[in-house]
Amino acid sequence: MNRVRSAAGAALLLAGACQRAPIVPPKPLCPTAPCALDSLAPLLDSAVAAGAAPGAVVAVSSRGARFLYGTGHIALDDPTRPDGRTVYDMASLTKVIVTTTLAMMAVQEGRLDLDAPVQRYLPEFRGPGKERVTIRHLLTHSSGLRADRPLWRETPNADSALRLVNATPLDTQPGARMVYSDLGAIVLGEVVERVLGGGLDRLARDRIFRPLGMRSSRFRPPESWLPRIAPTEYDTAWRKRIVRGEVHDEKAAWLGGVAGHAGLFSSAEDLLNFGEWLLGRVSGRPEGDQHPAISSSIAREFTRRQNLVPGSSRALGWDTPASGSSAGSLLDPSSFGHTGFTGTSLWIDPSRDLVIVLLTNRVHPTRNNPRLGPLRVAVADRVVELLQRGPLR
């Protein structure tokens, strides 16, 4: 599925990073003019021109009105301008859009108890002290599991990789500290599959994507989607090629492209659909029968800061605003959001009825690119500042 399969091809892309084609003049997609968020366009243009990513898409929903703007190129060797339908590797947004949302549904249906031990649902999750690890610990990254391990080097296949994850010993006592853990999210994905009966990809399709009209969202996208999928990195770990149309995260790739921590592909338009739905659930607004049914009390529980570990900003699956985070400094403390390593982010502010999406492939062609962090903060703050002056339309 990947167009570039050699180190030589990657070298050409790396050289091209220093010779970016001129940025296409801004063409804001706000449905009416003038638009309160039009000045987001030059902010994104300048960031892309400075190398924050080959291209970027910002999408905002403010009280139901939408703004969307894309700039740059989908890839260094593809001049296509990204837009609301461009498909990006969501990376760790998978944790909240899929795994956390399915966990909410399982709690809603009485199939999952947040304070029950993980071993009740996943008996093979064994080792000293693991009997005290709860579902809430997994969701707040306070289980005691380490952050990561190179499954693709340590195991011969996906089944043995899952066995290794479940056998990984705890580094600390459950609840003692917050360590952002992909391993914990993989375990939670296994739990969700057990209690809801099916693979994460099918569960997400049937319970989230189809009901919400997220037509550009799925694990393992088909080859027909390739022209509108933004490529990610030249994988130096084991694939030895530019990754396009398959998950960037090495662990998720080793697990077959479907995992609790990564693997989802989606678009800005789809994330607005998801964000508006979840915002409605948190706010207690009634939704039509076609939407997943989540009570406002459960939605609020999952999106509030848990304070399980002193000083931690973690909600259940979600994160909340903190000093130096991608939320910036102006979002309300009730806000919740998450980022993805590939260059994706989603923040939702219930107090303002606001959803902010920023999608980039900042790891293309290499992850050695620290320029996106300031852009995430700037976008969040600029959106709030502009909307304080007046409604989107």
C-alpha positions as CSV (number, residue, x, y, z in Angstrom):
1,M,0.0,0.0,0.0
2,N,3.0,2.3,0.4
3,R,4.2,4.3,-2.5
4,V,7.8,4.7,-1.3
5,R,9.5,1.5,-0.3
6,S,13.2,2.2,-0.2
7,A,15.8,4.1,1.7
8,A,16.7,5.9,-1.5
9,G,13.1,7.2,-1.9
10,A,13.1,8.4,1.7
11,A,16.4,10.3,1.2
12,L,14.8,12.1,-1.7
13,L,11.9,13.1,0.5
14,L,14.2,14.2,3.3
15,A,16.0,16.4,0.8
16,G,12.7,17.8,-0.4
17,A,11.8,19.0,3.1
18,C,14.2,21.9,2.6
19,Q,12.7,22.9,-0.7
20,R,9.0,23.3,0.0
21,A,6.7,24.5,-2.8
22,P,5.1,27.9,-2.3
23,I,2.0,27.9,-0.1
24,V,-1.3,28.3,-1.9
25,P,-3.0,31.6,-1.0
26,P,-5.5,31.3,1.8
27,K,-9.0,30.3,0.9
28,P,-11.0,30.1,4.1
29,L,-13.9,27.6,4.0
30,C,-16.2,29.4,6.5
31,P,-19.7,29.3,5.1
32,T,-20.4,33.0,5.5
33,A,-18.2,36.1,5.1
34,P,-16.7,37.7,7.0
35,C,-15.8,34.8,9.4
36,A,-14.6,35.4,12.9
37,L,-11.9,32.7,12.5
38,D,-10.5,33.9,9.1
39,S,-7.3,35.0,10.7
40,L,-6.5,31.4,11.7
41,A,-5.5,30.9,8.0
42,P,-2.3,33.0,8.1
43,L,-1.3,31.4,11.4
44,L,-1.5,27.9,9.8
45,D,0.2,29.1,6.6
46,S,3.2,30.5,8.4
47,A,3.6,27.4,10.6
48,V,3.6,25.1,7.6
49,A,6.0,27.4,5.7
50,A,8.3,27.2,8.8
51,G,8.3,23.4,8.7
52,A,5.9,22.5,11.4
53,A,4.3,19.9,9.0
54,P,4.0,19.5,5.3
55,G,0.3,20.4,5.6
56,A,-2.3,21.1,8.2
57,V,-6.1,21.3,8.7
58,V,-7.8,23.2,11.5
59,A,-11.5,22.7,12.1
60,V,-13.7,24.4,14.6
61,S,-17.3,24.0,15.8
62,S,-18.7,26.9,17.8
63,R,-22.2,26.5,19.0
64,G,-22.9,24.3,16.0
65,A,-21.4,26.6,13.4
66,R,-18.3,25.3,11.6
67,F,-15.1,26.7,10.2
68,L,-12.5,24.6,8.3
69,Y,-9.2,25.5,6.7
70,G,-6.5,23.4,5.1
71,T,-3.0,24.5,4.0
72,G,0.2,23.2,2.6
73,H,0.5,19.8,1.0
74,I,-0.6,16.3,1.8
75,A,3.0,15.0,1.4
76,L,6.5,16.3,0.4
77,D,6.0,14.6,-3.0
78,D,2.3,15.1,-3.3
79,P,1.1,18.7,-3.9
80,T,-2.5,17.9,-3.0
81,R,-3.8,20.5,-0.5
82,P,-5.3,18.9,2.6
83,D,-9.0,19.6,3.4
84,G,-11.7,18.3,5.7
85,R,-11.8,14.9,4.0
86,T,-8.0,14.3,4.1
87,V,-7.3,11.2,6.2
88,Y,-4.7,11.4,8.9
89,D,-3.2,8.8,11.2
90,M,-4.8,9.7,14.5
91,A,-2.1,8.0,16.7
92,S,-3.1,8.3,20.3
93,L,-6.4,10.0,19.6
94,T,-7.4,6.3,19.1
95,K,-7.2,6.1,22.9
96,V,-10.1,8.5,23.4
97,I,-12.1,8.4,20.2
98,V,-12.3,4.5,20.1
99,T,-11.1,2.8,23.3
100,T,-12.4,5.4,25.8
101,T,-15.7,5.9,24.0
102,L,-16.3,2.1,23.9
103,A,-15.5,1.9,27.6
104,M,-18.1,4.6,28.2
105,M,-20.6,2.5,26.4
106,A,-19.7,-0.6,28.3
107,V,-20.2,1.3,31.6
108,Q,-23.5,2.6,30.3
109,E,-24.6,-0.9,29.6
110,G,-23.5,-2.3,33.0
111,R,-20.8,-4.5,31.4
112,L,-17.9,-2.6,32.9
113,D,-17.2,-1.4,36.4
114,L,-14.6,1.4,36.6
115,D,-13.4,0.3,40.0
116,A,-13.3,-3.4,39.3
117,P,-10.0,-5.1,38.9
118,V,-8.8,-5.6,35.4
119,Q,-8.4,-9.3,36.1
120,R,-12.2,-9.7,36.4
121,Y,-12.4,-9.1,32.7
122,L,-8.9,-10.2,31.6
123,P,-7.7,-13.1,33.7
124,E,-4.4,-13.3,31.8
125,F,-3.4,-9.9,33.1
126,R,-1.1,-11.4,35.8
127,G,1.8,-10.6,38.0
128,P,2.7,-9.3,41.4
129,G,0.4,-6.5,42.5
130,K,-1.7,-6.6,39.3
131,E,-4.8,-7.8,41.3
132,R,-5.0,-4.3,42.6
133,V,-5.1,-2.6,39.1
134,T,-8.5,-1.3,38.2
135,I,-10.1,-0.1,35.0
136,R,-10.0,3.4,36.4
137,H,-6.2,3.0,36.8
138,L,-5.9,2.1,33.2
139,L,-7.9,5.1,32.1
140,T,-5.9,7.5,34.2
141,H,-2.5,6.1,33.3
142,S,-1.9,5.2,36.9
143,S,-1.8,1.4,36.7
144,G,1.9,1.1,37.5
145,L,2.6,-0.2,34.0
146,R,5.6,1.1,32.1
147,A,5.1,3.5,29.2
148,D,6.2,1.3,26.4
149,R,8.2,-1.6,25.1
150,P,9.4,-2.6,21.6
151,L,7.0,-5.5,20.9
152,W,8.2,-5.8,17.3
153,R,11.7,-6.7,18.6
154,E,10.7,-8.8,21.6
155,T,8.0,-11.1,20.1
156,P,7.5,-13.1,16.8
157,N,3.8,-12.3,16.3
158,A,0.8,-10.4,17.5
159,D,-0.5,-13.1,19.8
160,S,2.8,-13.4,21.6
161,A,3.0,-9.6,21.8
162,L,-0.3,-9.4,23.7
163,R,0.8,-12.2,26.0
164,L,4.0,-10.2,26.7
165,V,1.9,-7.0,27.4
166,N,-0.3,-8.9,29.9
167,A,2.7,-10.4,31.6
168,T,4.7,-7.1,31.9
169,P,5.4,-6.4,35.5
170,L,4.4,-3.2,37.3
171,D,7.0,-0.6,37.8
172,T,5.1,1.1,40.6
173,Q,2.2,0.4,42.9
174,P,-1.2,1.1,41.3
175,G,-2.3,4.7,41.9
176,A,1.1,5.8,43.0
177,R,2.0,8.0,40.0
178,M,0.9,8.9,36.5
179,V,2.9,7.4,33.7
180,Y,1.4,7.8,30.2
181,S,1.3,4.2,29.1
182,D,0.6,2.7,25.7
183,L,0.7,-0.7,27.3
184,G,-2.2,0.3,29.6
185,A,-4.2,1.4,26.6
186,I,-3.5,-1.9,24.9
187,V,-4.8,-3.8,27.9
188,L,-7.9,-1.6,28.1
189,G,-8.5,-2.4,24.4
190,E,-8.5,-6.1,25.2
191,V,-10.9,-5.5,28.1
192,V,-13.3,-3.6,25.8
193,E,-13.2,-6.3,23.2
194,R,-14.0,-9.0,25.9
195,V,-16.9,-7.2,27.5
196,L,-18.5,-5.9,24.3
197,G,-17.8,-9.0,22.2
198,G,-15.8,-8.2,19.1
199,G,-12.7,-6.5,17.7
200,L,-12.1,-2.9,18.3
201,D,-12.3,-2.2,14.6
202,R,-15.8,-3.7,14.2
203,L,-17.1,-2.3,17.5
204,A,-15.9,1.2,16.5
205,R,-17.4,0.9,13.1
206,D,-20.8,-0.3,14.3
207,R,-21.1,1.7,17.5
208,I,-19.3,5.0,16.7
209,F,-18.4,5.7,13.1
210,R,-21.6,4.6,11.4
211,P,-24.1,6.2,13.8
212,L,-22.1,9.5,13.8
213,G,-21.7,9.6,10.0
214,M,-17.9,9.3,10.3
215,R,-17.4,8.0,6.8
216,S,-13.6,8.6,6.7
217,S,-12.8,6.9,10.0
218,R,-11.6,3.3,10.3
219,F,-8.7,1.1,11.2
220,R,-6.7,-0.4,8.3
221,P,-8.0,1.9,5.6
222,P,-8.5,0.4,2.1
223,E,-6.0,1.0,-0.7
224,S,-8.7,3.1,-2.5
225,W,-8.2,5.8,0.2
226,L,-4.5,6.2,-0.4
227,P,-4.7,9.4,-2.5
228,R,-6.3,11.3,0.4
229,I,-4.2,9.7,3.2
230,A,-1.4,11.9,4.6
231,P,1.8,9.8,4.9
232,T,3.8,9.7,8.1
233,E,7.4,8.7,8.8
234,Y,10.2,6.8,7.2
235,D,10.1,3.9,9.6
236,T,13.7,3.2,10.8
237,A,12.5,0.5,13.3
238,W,11.6,-2.4,11.1
239,R,9.6,-1.5,8.0
240,K,12.3,0.6,6.4
241,R,10.0,2.7,4.2
242,I,7.7,5.7,4.3
243,V,4.5,4.7,6.0
244,R,1.3,5.7,4.1
245,G,-2.1,4.1,4.7
246,E,-1.0,1.9,7.6
247,V,-0.5,2.8,11.2
248,H,2.6,4.7,12.1
249,D,3.0,3.3,15.6
250,E,5.2,0.3,15.5
251,K,3.4,-1.6,18.3
252,A,0.0,-1.1,16.7
253,A,1.5,-2.2,13.3
254,W,2.9,-5.4,15.0
255,L,-0.5,-6.1,16.5
256,G,-2.1,-6.0,13.0
257,G,-3.1,-2.4,12.8
258,V,-5.8,-2.5,15.4
259,A,-5.0,-1.7,19.1
260,G,-6.3,0.2,22.0
261,H,-3.6,2.9,21.9
262,A,-3.3,3.6,18.1
263,G,-4.4,2.5,14.6
264,L,-7.3,4.8,13.9
265,F,-7.4,6.9,10.7
266,S,-9.9,9.8,10.4
267,S,-10.5,13.3,9.0
268,A,-11.3,16.8,10.3
269,E,-14.9,16.6,9.3
270,D,-15.4,13.3,11.1
271,L,-13.7,14.6,14.3
272,L,-16.1,17.5,14.3
273,N,-19.0,15.0,14.1
274,F,-17.5,13.1,17.0
275,G,-16.7,16.2,19.0
276,E,-20.2,17.7,18.6
277,W,-21.8,14.4,19.7
278,L,-19.6,14.1,22.8
279,L,-20.1,17.8,23.6
280,G,-23.8,17.2,23.5
281,R,-23.5,14.2,25.8
282,V,-21.5,16.2,28.3
283,S,-23.9,19.1,28.1
284,G,-26.9,16.8,28.5
285,R,-28.5,17.9,25.2
286,P,-30.9,15.4,23.7
287,E,-29.7,13.6,20.6
288,G,-31.6,11.7,17.9
289,D,-32.0,8.0,17.9
290,Q,-29.3,7.6,15.4
291,H,-26.6,8.7,17.9
292,P,-24.9,6.4,20.4
293,A,-26.8,6.7,23.7
294,I,-24.5,7.8,26.5
295,S,-25.9,9.5,29.6
296,S,-24.7,12.9,30.6
297,S,-23.6,11.7,34.0
298,I,-21.3,9.0,32.5
299,A,-20.0,11.5,29.9
300,R,-19.2,14.0,32.6
301,E,-17.5,11.4,34.8
302,F,-15.2,10.4,31.9
303,T,-14.3,13.9,31.0
304,R,-13.6,15.4,34.5
305,R,-10.2,15.5,36.1
306,Q,-10.0,12.5,38.4
307,N,-7.4,13.7,40.9
308,L,-6.5,10.0,41.5
309,V,-2.8,10.9,41.5
310,P,-2.0,14.3,43.0
311,G,-1.0,16.8,40.4
312,S,-2.2,14.7,37.4
313,S,-4.3,16.3,34.8
314,R,-5.9,13.1,33.6
315,A,-9.6,12.5,33.3
316,L,-10.8,9.0,32.2
317,G,-8.9,8.4,29.0
318,W,-9.0,12.2,28.3
319,D,-6.7,14.9,29.5
320,T,-7.6,18.3,30.9
321,P,-5.9,21.7,30.6
322,A,-2.7,22.1,32.5
323,S,0.2,24.5,32.4
324,G,2.2,24.0,29.2
325,S,-0.3,21.7,27.6
326,S,-1.7,21.8,24.0
327,A,-4.9,23.3,25.4
328,G,-3.2,26.7,25.6
329,S,-4.1,29.1,28.5
330,L,-7.7,30.2,27.6
331,L,-9.8,27.1,27.5
332,D,-12.1,26.5,30.5
333,P,-10.9,24.1,33.2
334,S,-13.9,21.9,32.3
335,S,-12.4,21.3,28.9
336,F,-11.0,17.9,27.9
337,G,-8.8,16.8,25.0
338,H,-6.0,14.7,23.7
339,T,-3.1,14.7,21.2
340,G,-1.5,12.2,18.9
341,F,2.2,11.7,18.2
342,T,1.8,12.0,14.5
343,G,0.6,15.6,14.9
344,T,-3.1,15.4,15.7
345,S,-5.1,17.0,18.5
346,L,-8.7,17.5,19.7
347,W,-10.0,19.8,22.4
348,I,-13.6,20.3,23.6
349,D,-14.8,23.1,25.8
350,P,-18.3,22.6,27.2
351,S,-18.5,26.0,28.7
352,R,-18.2,27.6,25.2
353,D,-19.9,24.8,23.2
354,L,-16.6,24.6,21.3
355,V,-14.7,21.8,19.5
356,I,-11.1,22.5,18.1
357,V,-9.5,20.0,15.8
358,L,-5.9,20.3,14.5
359,L,-4.6,17.6,12.1
360,T,-1.1,17.4,10.7
361,N,1.4,14.8,9.6
362,R,4.3,16.6,11.5
363,V,6.3,13.3,11.5
364,H,6.6,13.3,7.7
365,P,9.2,12.3,6.8
366,T,10.8,12.2,10.2
367,R,9.7,12.5,13.8
368,N,12.6,14.8,14.6
369,N,10.4,17.9,14.2
370,P,9.6,19.8,17.4
371,R,7.8,22.7,15.7
372,L,4.2,21.6,16.2
373,G,3.9,22.2,19.9
374,P,3.8,26.0,19.7
375,L,1.2,25.8,16.9
376,R,-1.1,23.6,19.0
377,V,-1.1,26.2,21.8
378,A,-1.4,29.1,19.4
379,V,-4.4,27.6,17.6
380,A,-6.3,26.9,20.9
381,D,-5.6,30.4,22.2
382,R,-6.4,32.2,19.0
383,V,-9.7,30.4,18.5
384,V,-10.9,31.5,22.0
385,E,-9.6,35.0,21.5
386,L,-11.4,35.4,18.1
387,L,-14.6,33.9,19.4
388,Q,-14.7,36.3,22.3
389,R,-15.1,39.1,19.8
390,G,-18.2,37.6,18.3
391,P,-19.9,34.4,17.1
392,L,-18.5,32.3,14.2
393,R,-21.2,33.6,11.9
